[in-house]
């Protein structure tokens, strides 16, 4: 065999074998059982295929900061729902995510700023029809009239009014699981049974008739963060 290091084919072969050697030293057992490289070890090194397009995260990085508070699986569902109903949601800078997998003694209404990724979490009640035994946890959802149950899915915040619960905000259900919300009068309002002192005395909040009832001192914050034309996503994931 004649060594000609000046020849281009020879240089290419040397480089290939050097790469194989480096890989063999880095990975135990990569060299043949005899303890030395053989012709079988010296295979051409192929580069992995280059992706046709760069991978783009499904959720902007700023929003991912909210996963410290909102569970990632629920956050992904909420963002997918926002994309699905985007044409109906005029304001997409902020939204609310309600985690009905969590008991009513824990802050589970997350007001999420989709620009900064920051979240504020508040207490919120669920419907008595969703928790007949008053365990503090949602057992089921319903979209039926007179069920007094909470519904799951995406809601669009609508106009304000003053009703039997005082200042309130109407909600429009965007999914088949909650599209009776407006007719059922499922709204945002405040209630004494959603105040924090209920946890100290009863270990959980009281129940609503299916509405998102928040503490009396929290209603202004909820109204200020949401306003009309934004989305609330409620689910048990």
PADO-777701 format. One line per field, with one value per residue (C-alpha): residue number from 1; y, x negated, z negated. Coordinates in Angstrom, 3 decimals. Layout:
! residues N
k = NUM|...
north = Y|...
east = X|...
up = Z|...
! end
This chain:
! residues 237
k = 1|2|3|4|5|6|7|8|9|10|11|12|13|14|15|16|17|18|19|20|21|22|23|24|25|26|27|28|29|30|31|32|33|34|35|36|37|38|39|40|41|42|43|44|45|46|47|48|49|50|51|52|53|54|55|56|57|58|59|60|61|62|63|64|65|66|67|68|69|70|71|72|73|74|75|76|77|78|79|80|81|82|83|84|85|86|87|88|89|90|91|92|93|94|95|96|97|98|99|100|101|102|103|104|105|106|107|108|109|110|111|112|113|114|115|116|117|118|119|120|121|122|123|124|125|126|127|128|129|130|131|132|133|134|135|136|137|138|139|140|141|142|143|144|145|146|147|148|149|150|151|152|153|154|155|156|157|158|159|160|161|162|163|164|165|166|167|168|169|170|171|172|173|174|175|176|177|178|179|180|181|182|183|184|185|186|187|188|189|190|191|192|193|194|195|196|197|198|199|200|201|202|203|204|205|206|207|208|209|210|211|212|213|214|215|216|217|218|219|220|221|222|223|224|225|226|227|228|229|230|231|232|233|234|235|236|237
north = 0.000|3.464|6.344|9.626|12.236|14.937|13.227|14.449|10.953|9.974|13.022|12.345|8.733|9.819|12.286|9.686|7.163|9.789|10.514|6.828|6.489|9.418|7.935|4.542|6.001|7.961|5.013|1.905|-1.288|0.529|-1.014|-4.652|-7.391|-7.831|-4.417|-2.771|-1.155|-3.351|-2.647|-3.427|-0.581|1.950|2.790|6.015|8.606|9.984|13.338|13.392|14.901|18.630|19.538|21.211|23.986|25.052|23.723|26.423|26.015|25.664|28.225|31.407|31.329|34.168|32.155|29.154|31.137|30.635|26.874|27.522|28.237|26.714|23.036|22.551|20.093|22.486|25.437|23.610|22.812|26.404|27.768|25.265|26.378|30.021|29.226|27.293|30.113|32.929|34.517|34.968|36.212|39.851|40.427|37.920|39.642|38.099|35.155|33.183|29.473|27.575|24.333|22.220|19.306|21.279|21.530|24.717|25.362|26.179|29.190|27.722|30.710|31.812|35.237|34.900|37.754|36.251|38.998|38.802|35.243|36.334|34.850|35.815|33.031|33.427|31.249|30.345|28.214|25.446|24.442|22.316|20.001|19.214|18.259|16.858|15.512|18.842|17.279|20.446|18.818|18.790|15.308|15.965|18.684|19.431|21.765|20.979|23.524|23.300|21.093|23.723|22.233|23.826|23.410|22.775|24.442|27.924|30.900|34.373|37.234|39.486|42.557|43.603|43.928|44.157|41.192|39.161|38.558|42.215|43.188|40.353|39.551|37.402|34.546|32.956|29.267|28.521|24.705|22.019|21.304|24.804|26.425|26.808|29.113|32.291|30.701|29.120|32.499|31.128|34.318|35.742|37.249|37.595|35.728|35.523|31.759|32.252|34.381|33.032|32.827|29.966|27.807|28.599|27.715|24.918|23.750|24.609|27.181|27.051|26.044|28.140|27.251|26.720|30.245|31.286|32.831|34.644|36.336|39.690|41.401|39.725|40.720|44.070|42.347|39.758|42.410|44.567|41.653|40.247|42.805|41.960|39.966|37.711|33.980|31.843|28.215|25.771|22.098|19.155|17.672
east = 0.000|-1.378|-0.788|-0.176|0.963|0.943|3.649|7.210|8.765|6.149|6.844|10.570|10.051|7.761|10.333|13.106|11.055|10.072|13.746|14.487|11.586|12.764|16.237|14.893|12.858|15.829|18.250|17.202|17.540|17.564|14.198|14.051|13.720|9.965|9.243|8.068|9.753|10.441|11.697|15.185|14.936|13.986|17.347|18.246|19.697|23.019|24.357|27.931|30.506|31.014|34.603|36.535|37.630|36.637|38.718|40.984|42.341|46.125|46.284|44.164|41.380|42.905|46.058|44.084|43.142|46.730|46.182|44.666|48.237|50.486|49.830|48.185|50.788|53.615|51.699|51.199|54.909|55.835|53.487|54.799|58.336|57.358|55.989|59.132|61.481|59.157|61.600|64.153|61.733|60.977|58.539|55.708|53.268|54.689|56.890|58.080|57.445|59.460|57.893|60.826|58.508|57.537|59.762|61.617|59.316|56.481|56.115|57.124|58.343|55.184|55.173|52.458|50.751|49.888|47.375|45.215|46.113|46.930|49.863|52.042|53.991|57.261|59.849|62.983|66.039|67.543|71.170|73.044|74.154|70.507|69.861|73.064|71.288|69.511|66.075|64.394|63.556|65.305|66.675|68.424|69.348|72.683|74.030|77.647|80.154|81.015|77.997|76.284|73.028|69.892|69.158|65.803|64.425|63.765|65.878|65.888|66.295|69.215|70.874|71.283|74.582|75.962|78.136|79.093|75.407|74.492|71.959|71.580|70.209|71.964|70.142|70.689|69.821|67.737|67.708|70.416|69.634|70.664|72.698|75.691|73.723|75.503|78.939|78.069|76.819|73.343|71.484|68.612|69.713|68.516|69.922|69.309|68.921|65.914|64.001|60.759|62.144|64.379|61.244|60.288|63.750|64.825|61.677|63.131|65.234|68.983|70.575|72.265|75.052|72.484|71.044|67.438|67.897|64.834|64.147|65.767|62.373|61.202|63.956|62.409|59.111|60.855|62.862|59.764|57.756|60.419|62.927|65.115|63.773|61.268|61.267|61.702|60.691|61.951|61.049|60.050|56.907
up = 0.000|0.914|-1.530|0.268|-2.319|0.307|2.316|1.671|1.419|-1.139|-3.276|-3.226|-4.298|-7.119|-8.396|-8.261|-10.197|-12.761|-13.386|-13.830|-16.224|-18.324|-18.514|-19.464|-22.319|-23.563|-23.595|-25.586|-23.599|-20.283|-19.324|-18.260|-20.852|-20.006|-21.578|-18.347|-15.393|-12.415|-8.933|-10.183|-12.695|-10.038|-8.498|-6.773|-9.140|-7.963|-9.084|-10.460|-8.105|-8.412|-9.430|-6.651|-9.023|-12.527|-15.402|-16.812|-20.361|-20.472|-23.309|-23.422|-26.010|-28.012|-28.585|-29.798|-32.895|-34.008|-34.274|-37.703|-38.811|-36.132|-35.573|-32.152|-30.823|-31.673|-30.254|-26.956|-26.738|-27.495|-24.832|-22.276|-23.099|-22.703|-19.251|-18.355|-19.365|-18.338|-15.907|-18.708|-21.351|-20.599|-23.459|-23.626|-25.951|-29.127|-30.064|-33.085|-33.618|-36.226|-37.463|-38.637|-39.437|-42.543|-45.612|-46.483|-49.440|-47.023|-44.695|-41.353|-39.323|-37.522|-35.896|-33.266|-31.457|-28.068|-27.318|-30.446|-31.472|-35.027|-36.931|-39.871|-41.562|-43.473|-45.167|-43.203|-43.980|-41.876|-41.480|-44.007|-41.210|-40.494|-44.118|-45.671|-48.758|-49.351|-49.359|-48.120|-44.775|-41.405|-40.757|-37.457|-34.978|-33.381|-30.737|-31.592|-32.814|-36.536|-37.185|-39.379|-38.098|-36.778|-33.087|-31.456|-28.354|-27.009|-28.029|-26.504|-28.978|-28.062|-29.544|-33.176|-35.002|-38.526|-39.546|-42.596|-43.352|-42.913|-40.272|-37.820|-34.373|-31.804|-30.091|-26.684|-26.346|-23.266|-23.426|-23.258|-26.925|-28.061|-25.288|-27.632|-29.931|-28.872|-29.144|-32.504|-33.785|-34.503|-35.419|-37.434|-40.747|-44.311|-47.304|-51.034|-50.772|-48.485|-51.014|-52.467|-56.010|-54.826|-54.587|-58.173|-59.455|-57.074|-55.302|-51.883|-50.071|-49.745|-46.452|-43.796|-41.387|-38.659|-38.585|-39.069|-42.518|-43.890|-47.196|-47.859|-47.935|-44.720|-42.312|-41.338|-40.504|-38.328|-36.487|-35.963|-34.549|-32.268|-31.071|-28.058|-25.126|-26.894|-27.510|-30.609|-30.269|-32.906|-33.021|-35.181|-33.652
! end
